[in-house]
Amino acid sequence: MFKGPVPPIVPFSLGSLGFMTPFHSEHFKDCLDSVLRGPISITLRHRLLCRVVRDAAKNEYETEEPFLVLNEVTIDRGISSYLTNLECYCDNSFVTCVQGDGLILSTTSGSTAYSLAAGGSMVHPQVPGILFTPICPHSLSFRPLILPEHVTVRIMVPFNSRSPAWASFDGKDRKLLAAGDALLCSMAPWPVPTACQVDSTNDFLRSIHDGLHWNLRKTQSFDGPR
């Protein structure tokens, strides 16, 4: 809805985890009254600005309509039986070649979504950065990265790739990336301000404890003198 600046949002949970939705819909009247009375804390959730650049484009003006994503952009192999072959650059410096099922470029708000399932780290939503998480890499040493907010990441399908790749933006709008095509990804200048139930840190920690049962185990028994 908002391709530029975004007004503050009061997010209500209708799912199961609630990482970005600390308010419960069954108590929406009380929640809205509390927000309107104030004061409230705000979490600025960063978004990624993504552009597909075709190899056939004659100049920079032939780039396609950009996408704004709140969670992640995913580049995967689709229905192909071949591994993806993706060349990755950070501000024109070569990072690595991804050979596996694909790659996730995630915001820190999206760190607890697909990136977490693929082995990426959980990151506080107000830490500015871009998560670089491989999907099932065919390598024992390929570890996820967290890149700074000011960089531009370029993912390119090389001409010697056995098959094309597919890009999806927050799980929607899948785009085919043929050999020579590239995806440019950078931090968008317009974050999404969301209201907190308590504050950003309290809401984040409560969501990973309640939603994921993070580090939940039986306490070690005491074996010393009683």
Kinemage of the C-alpha trace (Angstrom):
@kinemage 1
@onewidth
@group {chain A} dominant
@subgroup {mainchain}
@vectorlist {calphas} color= white
{ca met a 1} P 0.000 0.000 0.000
{ca phe a 2} L 2.829 2.409 0.827
{ca lys a 3} L 5.612 2.696 -1.759
{ca gly a 4} L 7.220 5.547 0.173
{ca pro a 5} L 6.849 6.795 3.757
{ca val a 6} L 4.593 4.669 5.976
{ca pro a 7} L 2.341 5.955 8.805
{ca pro a 8} L 2.573 4.253 12.219
{ca ile a 9} L 0.841 0.853 12.295
{ca val a 10} L -0.826 -0.937 15.201
{ca pro a 11} L -0.262 -4.631 14.341
{ca phe a 12} L -2.706 -7.296 15.566
{ca ser a 13} L -1.862 -10.993 15.630
{ca leu a 14} L -4.060 -13.427 13.707
{ca gly a 15} L -1.398 -16.147 13.408
{ca ser a 16} L 0.665 -18.225 15.807
{ca leu a 17} L 4.033 -16.518 16.387
{ca gly a 18} L 3.445 -12.768 16.515
{ca phe a 19} L 6.996 -11.521 15.954
{ca met a 20} L 5.695 -8.355 14.327
{ca thr a 21} L 2.195 -8.369 15.834
{ca pro a 22} L 2.311 -8.001 19.635
{ca phe a 23} L -1.361 -7.022 20.037
{ca his a 24} L -4.110 -9.669 20.291
{ca ser a 25} L -7.157 -9.155 18.101
{ca glu a 26} L -9.639 -10.368 20.714
{ca his a 27} L -8.685 -7.360 22.877
{ca phe a 28} L -8.538 -4.842 20.052
{ca lys a 29} L -10.681 -2.176 21.764
{ca asp a 30} L -8.544 -2.080 24.892
{ca cys a 31} L -5.360 -2.125 22.793
{ca leu a 32} L -6.478 0.772 20.617
{ca asp a 33} L -7.592 2.787 23.657
{ca ser a 34} L -4.174 2.245 25.240
{ca val a 35} L -2.353 3.261 22.046
{ca leu a 36} L -4.454 6.382 21.575
{ca arg a 37} L -3.963 7.447 25.173
{ca gly a 38} L -0.209 6.955 24.853
{ca pro a 39} L 2.628 7.165 25.325
{ca ile a 40} L 3.776 4.266 23.141
{ca ser a 41} L 7.107 2.902 21.904
{ca ile a 42} L 7.718 2.478 18.182
{ca thr a 43} L 9.803 -0.122 16.338
{ca leu a 44} L 11.200 1.098 13.020
{ca arg a 45} L 11.211 -2.010 10.828
{ca his a 46} L 13.576 -1.737 7.883
{ca arg a 47} L 12.562 -2.742 4.373
{ca leu a 48} L 14.607 -3.864 1.384
{ca leu a 49} L 14.366 -2.180 -2.000
{ca cys a 50} L 14.808 -4.778 -4.763
{ca arg a 51} L 15.190 -4.305 -8.522
{ca val a 52} L 15.466 -6.890 -11.286
{ca val a 53} L 17.914 -5.854 -14.021
{ca arg a 54} L 17.603 -7.832 -17.250
{ca asp a 55} L 20.632 -8.682 -19.353
{ca ala a 56} L 18.700 -7.453 -22.391
{ca ala a 57} L 18.163 -3.984 -20.877
{ca lys a 58} L 19.916 -1.309 -22.942
{ca asn a 59} L 20.219 1.217 -20.099
{ca glu a 60} L 19.361 1.790 -16.422
{ca tyr a 61} L 15.943 3.209 -17.331
{ca glu a 62} L 14.759 -0.183 -18.573
{ca thr a 63} L 14.834 -1.727 -15.086
{ca glu a 64} L 11.548 -3.182 -13.903
{ca glu a 65} L 9.298 -1.804 -11.185
{ca pro a 66} L 11.073 -2.108 -7.804
{ca phe a 67} L 9.776 -4.245 -4.946
{ca leu a 68} L 9.710 -3.277 -1.268
{ca val a 69} L 9.954 -6.246 1.094
{ca leu a 70} L 9.524 -6.348 4.866
{ca asn a 71} L 10.748 -9.927 5.457
{ca glu a 72} L 12.941 -11.272 2.674
{ca val a 73} L 13.655 -11.734 -0.999
{ca thr a 74} L 14.376 -15.363 -1.938
{ca ile a 75} L 16.253 -16.589 -5.003
{ca asp a 76} L 15.703 -20.311 -5.538
{ca arg a 77} L 15.992 -23.023 -8.191
{ca gly a 78} L 12.230 -23.441 -8.622
{ca ile a 79} L 11.256 -26.745 -10.258
{ca ser a 80} L 14.728 -27.296 -11.733
{ca ser a 81} L 16.606 -30.414 -10.635
{ca tyr a 82} L 19.924 -28.542 -10.875
{ca leu a 83} L 21.542 -26.587 -8.045
{ca thr a 84} L 21.354 -22.825 -8.314
{ca asn a 85} L 24.494 -21.093 -9.509
{ca leu a 86} L 24.450 -17.498 -8.265
{ca glu a 87} L 27.279 -14.978 -8.298
{ca cys a 88} L 27.021 -12.583 -5.327
{ca tyr a 89} L 28.575 -9.136 -5.077
{ca cys a 90} L 28.561 -6.540 -2.284
{ca asp a 91} L 29.219 -2.984 -3.536
{ca asn a 92} L 30.921 -4.529 -6.602
{ca ser a 93} L 33.197 -6.711 -4.456
{ca phe a 94} L 32.807 -10.424 -5.130
{ca val a 95} L 31.347 -12.234 -2.102
{ca thr a 96} L 30.849 -15.849 -3.156
{ca cys a 97} L 29.150 -18.210 -5.582
{ca val a 98} L 26.022 -19.878 -4.201
{ca gln a 99} L 25.567 -23.507 -5.213
{ca gly a 100} L 22.596 -25.033 -3.465
{ca asp a 101} L 18.838 -24.586 -3.336
{ca gly a 102} L 19.120 -20.802 -3.271
{ca leu a 103} L 19.739 -17.691 -1.212
{ca ile a 104} L 17.756 -15.503 1.202
{ca leu a 105} L 18.348 -11.765 1.585
{ca ser a 106} L 16.451 -10.789 4.714
{ca thr a 107} L 15.725 -7.786 6.862
{ca thr a 108} L 16.339 -8.114 10.582
{ca ser a 109} L 12.560 -8.149 11.100
{ca gly a 110} L 12.482 -11.130 8.726
{ca ser a 111} L 15.329 -12.866 10.551
{ca thr a 112} L 12.810 -14.979 12.491
{ca ala a 113} L 11.001 -16.106 9.327
{ca tyr a 114} L 12.433 -18.052 6.342
{ca ser a 115} L 16.007 -17.036 7.170
{ca leu a 116} L 15.765 -18.646 10.617
{ca ala a 117} L 14.382 -21.869 9.104
{ca ala a 118} L 17.390 -21.956 6.731
{ca gly a 119} L 19.880 -21.616 9.593
{ca gly a 120} L 20.254 -17.831 9.834
{ca ser a 121} L 20.627 -16.003 13.131
{ca met a 122} L 17.832 -14.228 15.001
{ca val a 123} L 18.545 -10.481 15.008
{ca his a 124} L 16.870 -7.705 16.986
{ca pro a 125} L 14.550 -5.860 14.549
{ca gln a 126} L 16.116 -2.457 15.228
{ca val a 127} L 19.611 -3.617 14.232
{ca pro a 128} L 20.102 -2.187 10.723
{ca gly a 129} L 21.515 -4.762 8.334
{ca ile a 130} L 20.910 -7.271 5.534
{ca leu a 131} L 21.024 -10.997 6.321
{ca phe a 132} L 22.718 -13.189 3.715
{ca thr a 133} L 21.521 -16.766 4.286
{ca pro a 134} L 22.111 -19.718 1.923
{ca ile a 135} L 19.399 -22.358 1.435
{ca cys a 136} L 20.815 -25.902 1.656
{ca pro a 137} L 24.285 -24.974 0.344
{ca his a 138} L 26.320 -27.811 -1.149
{ca ser a 139} L 29.254 -26.876 1.084
{ca leu a 140} L 30.218 -27.564 4.690
{ca ser a 141} L 31.805 -24.131 5.153
{ca phe a 142} L 29.119 -21.774 3.793
{ca arg a 143} L 27.960 -19.810 6.848
{ca pro a 144} L 25.337 -17.031 6.926
{ca leu a 145} L 26.458 -13.387 6.923
{ca ile a 146} L 25.037 -10.131 8.262
{ca leu a 147} L 25.958 -7.180 6.032
{ca pro a 148} L 25.776 -3.466 6.963
{ca glu a 149} L 22.791 -1.369 6.010
{ca his a 150} L 24.563 0.920 3.519
{ca val a 151} L 25.671 -1.752 1.016
{ca thr a 152} L 24.065 -2.814 -2.266
{ca val a 153} L 23.925 -6.557 -2.856
{ca arg a 154} L 23.888 -7.824 -6.450
{ca ile a 155} L 22.897 -11.407 -7.209
{ca met a 156} L 23.553 -12.514 -10.801
{ca val a 157} L 22.762 -15.687 -12.723
{ca pro a 158} L 25.989 -16.370 -14.671
{ca phe a 159} L 25.920 -17.264 -18.349
{ca asn a 160} L 27.288 -20.747 -17.644
{ca ser a 161} L 24.414 -21.587 -15.286
{ca arg a 162} L 22.633 -24.840 -16.154
{ca ser a 163} L 19.208 -23.380 -15.396
{ca pro a 164} L 17.486 -20.076 -14.565
{ca ala a 165} L 16.559 -19.016 -11.037
{ca trp a 166} L 13.409 -17.571 -9.510
{ca ala a 167} L 13.080 -14.575 -7.199
{ca ser a 168} L 10.133 -14.043 -4.861
{ca phe a 169} L 9.457 -10.997 -2.709
{ca asp a 170} L 7.887 -11.644 0.699
{ca gly a 171} L 6.669 -14.933 -0.783
{ca lys a 172} L 4.859 -13.277 -3.711
{ca asp a 173} L 5.427 -11.888 -7.229
{ca arg a 174} L 7.815 -14.597 -8.468
{ca lys a 175} L 10.141 -13.404 -11.228
{ca leu a 176} L 12.227 -15.562 -13.561
{ca leu a 177} L 15.943 -14.710 -13.591
{ca ala a 178} L 17.569 -15.953 -16.802
{ca ala a 179} L 21.300 -16.145 -17.478
{ca gly a 180} L 22.774 -12.634 -17.318
{ca asp a 181} L 19.906 -11.221 -15.253
{ca ala a 182} L 20.629 -9.709 -11.855
{ca leu a 183} L 18.815 -8.731 -8.678
{ca leu a 184} L 19.904 -5.537 -6.889
{ca cys a 185} L 19.009 -5.259 -3.210
{ca ser a 186} L 19.615 -2.364 -0.803
{ca met a 187} L 18.055 -0.888 2.315
{ca ala a 188} L 14.948 1.157 1.549
{ca pro a 189} L 14.889 4.726 2.911
{ca trp a 190} L 11.377 4.270 4.321
{ca pro a 191} L 11.078 1.948 7.358
{ca val a 192} L 7.743 0.703 8.696
{ca pro a 193} L 6.951 2.151 12.159
{ca thr a 194} L 4.959 -0.329 14.257
{ca ala a 195} L 3.532 0.249 17.726
{ca cys a 196} L 4.964 -1.819 20.577
{ca gln a 197} L 2.970 -3.389 23.362
{ca val a 198} L 5.768 -2.613 25.859
{ca asp a 199} L 8.940 -1.705 23.958
{ca ser a 200} L 10.915 -3.135 21.042
{ca thr a 201} L 13.259 -5.339 23.080
{ca asn a 202} L 10.569 -6.656 25.445
{ca asp a 203} L 8.251 -7.501 22.547
{ca phe a 204} L 11.046 -9.253 20.600
{ca leu a 205} L 12.241 -11.370 23.533
{ca arg a 206} L 8.713 -12.315 24.549
{ca ser a 207} L 7.921 -13.433 20.999
{ca ile a 208} L 10.949 -15.744 20.729
{ca his a 209} L 10.269 -17.193 24.191
{ca asp a 210} L 6.513 -17.686 23.668
{ca gly a 211} L 6.508 -18.418 19.919
{ca leu a 212} L 9.656 -20.508 19.456
{ca his a 213} L 10.206 -21.703 23.064
{ca trp a 214} L 13.772 -20.460 22.621
{ca asn a 215} L 16.326 -22.204 24.879
{ca leu a 216} L 13.586 -23.981 26.803
{ca arg a 217} L 14.936 -26.999 28.688
{ca lys a 218} L 14.783 -28.586 32.104
{ca thr a 219} L 17.019 -26.903 34.649
{ca gln a 220} L 20.120 -28.887 35.532
{ca ser a 221} L 19.586 -30.768 38.792
{ca phe a 222} L 21.498 -29.726 41.911
{ca asp a 223} L 23.870 -32.479 43.007
{ca gly a 224} L 25.719 -30.755 45.859
{ca pro a 225} L 25.076 -30.998 49.596
{ca arg a 226} L 21.545 -30.098 50.562
